[in-house]
Amino acid sequence: MKILSWNVRGLGSPRTVHRLRHWLRLYNPHIVFFMETKVDSRRMEQIRRRCGFLNGIEVDATGSRGGLCLAWRRDIGIRIQSYSKSHIDVLIEDVERGKNWRFISFYGSPYSNKEESWNLLRRLSNARGLPREEGRMEAFRTVLEDCNLRDIGFSGRWFTWEIGNLPETNIRERLDRGVAEDKRIFARGFQFEAWWVLEESFYSEVKSIWGMAKGDVLSKMESLKRGLTIWADKIQKIKKGRKMATQKRQKNFINSLQSDDGKETDDLSEMEEITGCYFQKLFSAGRKGDYDRIMAGIKQCIFEEDNQKLKENYTKEKICVALSELGPTKAPGEDGFPIIFYQKCWSIIGEEVTSFCLTLLNGGMDVTSINKTNIILIAKIPNPVNISNFRPISLCNVLYKLLAKVIANRLRLVMNRCIDEAQSAFVPRRLISDNVLLAYEVLHSLKNKRIGKKGLMAVKLDMSKAYDRVEWSFVEEIMKKLGFDPEWVEKLMKCVSTVSYSVVLNGVNGERFFPSRGLRQGDPLSPFLFLFCGEGISSLLRQAMEVNLSRGVRVSRNGPLISHLLFADDCILFGEATERGATVLKNILKEYEISSGQCVNYNNSINPERYLGLPNLVGRGKKAAFQRLKDSLKQKIDNWSVKFLSQGGKEILVGKKRGKKGIHWCMWEEVCDLKEAGGLGFRKLDKFNIALLAKQAWRLINYPDSLIGRVLKAKYYPNACFPKAQLGNLPSLTWKSIWSARGILEKGLCWRVGKGDRIDVWEDLWISGNEDDRLQNHQRDENIKLVSDLINADKREWKADILSTTFNAEVVKKILQIPLATTATEDFQLQMLDVLVVNWKRRTAIISSVNALQQKKFGDSHSYHGRGTTEQCRIFCCGLWTIWTSRNKLVYENRQTTGSDISYKISDFFAELKGIQEKKLILADDGAPRTEESSTRTSIYFDAAFDQQNARSASGLLVRGEGGEILVSKSVIHTNIATPFAAEAHAGLQALELGRSMWLTYLQIKGYSKTIIKKCQNSEQDKSVIGALIRDIQELRTTFNSICFCYIPRNANIVVHSIAIEALKKGEEHYLVGAIPNTVRLVAEKMNPRF
């Protein structure tokens, strides 16, 4: 179809009309839009007919200005929607494409009132169909909403009414519509809506339903479904003007499916049969292979001590931690309750849910009742009919995910020792970037290889349905061979083997079936179990290298051999580019397929030009190599619609509309500042890239024994450490980039003192907070070279006499504040990233903007205010927000809010913000009822008081028996304390030493400092400034038969805090049996008369 738009600039002259007819015969358009005709509609109709167009519409000119005309051929079906002096809006029936489309002919105003033209365009873009009498339509919409009815849509021909046989008289309309209730349109089970938690009555309703319900947790959850469904219907009727999420949901409707014989059907029962047969076949176990050869290459790495930790009883704290780590808005499973419901209502349902979970975890692990999974089909391509063109998504119940997450958190602790170093997914201390860098380094080495008779090759594998084909027996055998306790493995595998599936097709659940293999991607355990499956191919490749069947690849002469790289199911293999090498790899893959159930798609296994989405071979054309990433990002952003974006999304598109000018409050550089410093936190990509490279360089320092660390060290700095590495010959792009970021690290690298035998006193940075960074400007003592020369190795304390004669008083004070562990450990480096966020020093720029506004009469000298306290700022922001929302209600809804109501709302809003942190603490708090195990333990409470001016602190300790009676109270004075952080760590250490001196075996340590409690619970090396104290705590922890650390609120620790304060004031230590100091008792009785 040809459409011609023409500014004719007047048709009053016969010569112009003659020329117009000539050009129309030449181009022969189907539709013509004339602008600036400058004639009336009668004259324009005559001209149109002389040009051969019998159909059209004319708009009169205003004097000698304007004038529009739209003309079309007889065979074109057009319906006029609207017109004005600036536009003609029509609906065109496109017979060739078989669909209708709108055509708006628009003539913008050339004068100062252009804004009216733009507003007209906006109205036209939002218009749909013919104008209606809005009053009557609004009444009709109200009736539909009162009856809870929705348009059910249509299929086939759009129009339901037609009149006129000739094209110029033909009119078509869609008059008839079908409506139905929501429950009929959205035919699905119970579905919790996230907006429910925003309703004021929601929590009271949940508490009421839960309290009245009878039976176990599952029965009460069913009661909640029924009760909340009724409650939600009432809320929707009350707030019928509100657009609920349910009304906007688009159904993932599948019109038809194709069977194996190529027959296509749209019958629901036949489609259910097709999907059921497909997934039952996919999840059916194959014949069991011979695992002996694979198991021969797997060594035991889990021993009795590890198994004892894995088999320890689970506690309610682990349940809370697991719940907080789950995504709140993930799609729910068969029960319909998402994770956000459990997180928001934990104070109501938490006690019983925890008891239910602990019964399963510490018992027989029969999870059949909650291990029901729905399979949802998501289309990969538009209008798919083959089931292979759908992506199956497994939706597990939250209760099951909670149990699996608890087990997965415990399993994660040993994964680093179980999984081959070639695997970089889901293993602590390993990143996806490690394998990307390794793949690039290996391929760079292969590209520059110039010597040797045999070439080397790299093959990228594509695993078909990797998770769905995992054989359970294979994973179980590998776990047992690794050393996991068989009973624990059996309990874990029950989470996998008791699952039942149901395929959801167009909102209808299919027949439930039980699989015999496969893992679910929504199961928290699945990533770790798949890694055990991947150990099979790693074992075969290792054995092939041991007997010289496969060589692998060395990036350098003394570097480690690399035979493969894995990231979950993404695999890249390396070997000799010979027929023998290819045969060996193919045989290994075949054996791995038979044993594990995996299937290699050889058609999609290609040359690894890209690995994990990034190019592996980058030559001189770096811009062209990475252009695909830029194009992909641009395509994603171009599809965004500003009116549907959140605030963050709109910030990304800042500056897109360059034509509009506004008030610029500050420079772009200041916008990129941290939010804490007054900016918006926008990242400068060049500096952000350098920061990421420095982070990768830091990993090379922090984890030198990692595979990527050993490969790069062997090639580029074999006889030095990374900070002293050279660029080297023929460096890869990745190494040059990482090497260029060394300067960032050198400014922040600092030593933590252990033995002190690796730290140069004068050249290295090891004194935190020293203004000169290093002691290069001090008078050197030739007898003192290393920090170990300043430490008394027997007593593990600083040699104060040598310090006082070697350094000035300020340096001596800082050195004495560095804690030393009782047991000497190795020195190590870390990044000093203690960025002190201060007031925005560039506030003068903003003041200048304020002054500029004053000059433009926008305000007075009282418009600027200084900084208030944090609480004042929050109250101020709550007030602004409440006033703004009240203003909007008045303007758009004609709802007036009184001043007292605004005041109450500000107070409620501020209280809600303050309560957010308290609600978060409830989730992982120790406020839940005590378990039987904890009630039989002696408890030691600790707290600290800190005197910054004199660098002193006091530790307060209180020992209570099983019944809560006071056994001992104690206080200890400490000197050379730098921070409150260190003071709390000293108090925690004193608590353990007190417990050891009292010969306690079962102990609870309770304190207010959540950071110290977490560090004490962790078994990994602490690299903070108090790392030496945490190390002593970790060692003392092993002297008790059983010990646990618990966080308690400050109001539950007020007595111990008072003990510490009184000791610091008086400068005296005490040790009392069965009592506390009188001054502390008076404070305790004042706070709690029942004390």
LINTAZI-V556547 format. One record per run of one state. SS is the DSSP state (H for helix, E for strand, L for the rest). FROM is the first residue (numbers start at 1). LEN is the number of residues. Records with the same first field share a line. If there is no record, write none. Layout:
SS = FROM-LEN, FROM-LEN
This chain:
L = 1-2, 8-6, 28-3, 36-5, 51-4, 60-2, 63-2, 66-2, 73-4, 84-3, 95-4, 107-7, 127-7, 147-2, 152-9, 164-7, 174-5, 186-8, 199-3, 213-4, 239-6, 249-8, 259-5, 266-2, 283-9, 297-7, 311-5, 326-13, 345-1, 362-6, 371-1, 380-6, 396-2, 419-4, 424-8, 448-8, 462-1, 464-3, 470-2, 483-3, 498-2, 506-2, 510-3, 514-12, 547-6, 555-6, 563-1, 568-2, 577-2, 597-3, 601-9, 612-2, 616-6, 626-1, 639-3, 645-2, 653-15, 672-3, 678-7, 703-4, 717-5, 725-8, 740-2, 747-2, 753-7, 761-25, 793-4, 799-1, 807-2, 817-11, 832-11, 856-14, 894-5, 924-8, 936-2, 948-4, 961-5, 976-4, 998-4, 1008-2, 1018-9, 1038-4, 1048-2, 1053-1, 1067-3, 1074-4, 1088-4
E = 3-5, 31-5, 55-5, 62-1, 65-1, 68-5, 77-7, 87-8, 99-8, 149-3, 161-3, 171-3, 179-3, 257-2, 264-2, 372-8, 386-1, 390-6, 423-1, 456-6, 463-1, 500-6, 508-2, 513-1, 553-2, 561-2, 564-4, 570-7, 600-1, 610-2, 614-2, 749-4, 760-1, 786-1, 791-2, 797-2, 828-4, 938-10, 952-9, 966-10, 1002-6, 1042-6, 1070-4
H = 14-14, 41-10, 114-13, 134-13, 182-4, 194-5, 202-11, 217-22, 245-4, 268-15, 292-5, 304-7, 316-10, 339-6, 346-16, 368-3, 387-3, 398-21, 432-16, 467-3, 472-11, 486-12, 526-21, 579-18, 622-4, 627-12, 642-3, 647-6, 668-4, 675-3, 685-18, 707-10, 722-3, 733-7, 742-5, 787-4, 800-7, 809-8, 843-13, 870-24, 899-25, 932-4, 980-18, 1010-8, 1027-11, 1050-3, 1054-13, 1078-10
